[in-house]
Amino acid sequence: MNNPSEELRQGGERRVFGLGHQVTHATQSRAGGRIEDANRKHYGSVISGSDVLRYTHMFREKMAAASENGHRRTNGKLTWIIIVALILAVVVLAAFISLHRSQVAIRVGHADRETITSSIATNGKIEALDNFQAYAPTATTVKKIYVQQGAWVKPGQLLLRLEDADARLQAARAEAQLRGAEADINAVQNGGTQEEVLTTRNDLVKAQADRDVAQRNYQAMQRLLQTGAASQAEVDAAKDRLRVADSNVHLLQQKLKDRYSQPEVGHVEAQRTEARASLQAAQELLKNSNISAPRAALVYSLPVREGAFVNAGDLLVQVADLHKVRVRAFIDEPEIGKLRAGQLVEVTWDALPGRVWRGTLETLPTTVVQHGTRTVGEVTCVIQNDDLKLLPNTNVSVAVVTARQENALTVPREAIHQDGYGQYVFQVVDGELKRRNVDTSVANLTRVEVTSGLSDNATLALGALSMQSLRSGMQVKPATP
């Protein structure tokens, strides 16, 4: 026969096991519903409903074995209360893990108040303002250099001298040529040289005397003809002699007054003009062989050495006051429409990190040109260079500020989305994404100003770590840095 107490214990065990199976099945249904809901949201679950049932049976078998082997005298009711508690703990743990895994890890940003600046970034080159450059006027040698590169010079100070022997010779020849041309002009205006004029005048006096004699002879012949003492032929011969004498006088008078024709006069005047131009060019060449400073300035470039040979057009020296310099920047064609005269320009140089020089835009593009592989328009501005750190011909970075807003509410650029309804962001509210329609204004490479639709210090979703698309209502959590 069976022991009554053993039967009682086994009957209680069957009732407790039945109760445990019912609790397990009910709990599994609730957990399974949550897991399936999570799956519908595309999130994985660590412990499924079947896993819970399997773990429950495993705990029940182990506890039963332990009860048979070492704890037969333990109160059966207390043992199964513990089993039920363990089952409930496993179910709660499964539900917690499932809920926790349903939240998407995201990167977040914040809406902050700051000054935002929008600018056009490009490159540029430093140029000297009011630059003076001297070039070799002809092929020659550098005779003497009177200054050093980096020296400050006064107005009119001699900088260098070129070999000018050839220039002096050319000037002398041109001067002699001019004097000869002026003598020819004087001769033309006076009817010839002084000797020729004196000779002509003497010939004129003699011709006038001959004409007077011929005139008297003709008159005498006419009287003799009336008395019959002379024939008509003799009278005609006297008349012819008078006509010849009168022609000689008229010719000599014309020779003194208008000896040269207009083409001859024009030729002589052209020779004088050519001689003057030659002398002026020779004097200019002689002047350019002695280079002087036009104003107080810095000798910032002196590429020649004393005794060196230079060709015509070679650069000799450059001087300028570098306390102000010009920046020539190259703006890409699509950005030209944003430019306005007077916009702030910020200049930086890699050789001096952290330094910023500022100026205002002075000239705008009038055309576009090919600059390497780019099509650009050129703009210029003048900036202060009091410490002379910026050097001519250096390459610099240029930013033309097109907009700047103080105390603007800004958000990360990647937080802004666009669809057919306009721009919007996803705000994180109690672990859930909420769509917020916004209006924007000034933008730079990393931040965008929001003018409406968002409050200060709002937390915004930037993107999911799993690369999933964000949507309103999604359960999220900020990613751990």
Summary of the structure (lengths in Angstrom):
residues: 481
radius of gyration: 56.7
end to end distance: 70.4
largest distance: 219.7
contacts: 1409
relative contact order: 0.15
helix: 43%
strand: 31%
